[in-house]
Amino acid sequence: MNQLTIVVAPDESGGFAVTVPDLPGCVTHGDTLGTAIDNARQAITLYLDGETAASLNAAGVRSEIITTILDAVPA
């Protein structure tokens, strides 16, 4: 199983901004850290939903990324 790195940073407007460096344009936000992480899971799922290896490669995404593990991140 592969992992994706998420980058969580405090947002100037409050809450937390999340980016997924391996998935261009995959960004989200949450009012709390837990919400931001949950939203990241959903954003990643939506990003990858319906994609094929060819379309992900064309977008610059490594084709071996097929799932997400965020369990190591505190909620």
N, C-alpha and C positions, 0 to 999 in steps of 0.2 A: 504494500500500500504506500502511495506517495503522500507527501505532505506539502502544504502551501504555507508560505510565510505571510502573515498579515502584519501591517505596521499600524499601530494604534497611537495616536497623539492627541493631547488636549486640543480642543477647538477654541479659537478666540471667542466664538459666540456662545461657548458653553458646551459641555458634553465632550464627546470624543469622535475624531475623524479616523476612518479606517481605510487603508489602501491595501491592495493585493498586488505586489510588484510583478508577480508572474502572469497576471491577467490584466493586460492593458485596458485602462478605463474602468476597472472594477473597483468602485469606491462606495463607501456608505458612511453612516453617522449613527450615533446613539447618545441619548442623554446621560446614560450611565455606562460604565465599562462593560457590565454584563449585557446590556442592551446592544452596545456597539458590536460585541463579539457575536451575539445571536444574529444581528443584522448582517454581519460579515458571512456567517454560514449561509444565510438565505441568499445574499448577493452572489456568492460563489456558485451555489446550486443553480440559480437562475442564469448566470453567465454560461455555465457549462451545459445546461439543459438544451438538448437538441443540436448541440455542436458535434461535428465529426472531427476525426483526427486531421483531415485535410483542411477544414475551415479554421481549426485552431492553429495549425502550422502556418497558414496564410496570415493569421493575425499575430504571429510571432510567439505563440504559446507552445510550450513543450507538449508534444502529443502524449507523453507518458503520464501527464497529470490527469488522473481520472477520479480522484476522490479527495476529501479534505479531512484532516485531523486537527482539531483545535483544542483537544482535551488538556493539553499542557498549559493553556492560558487560563489564569484565574478568572472566575466569573464575577 
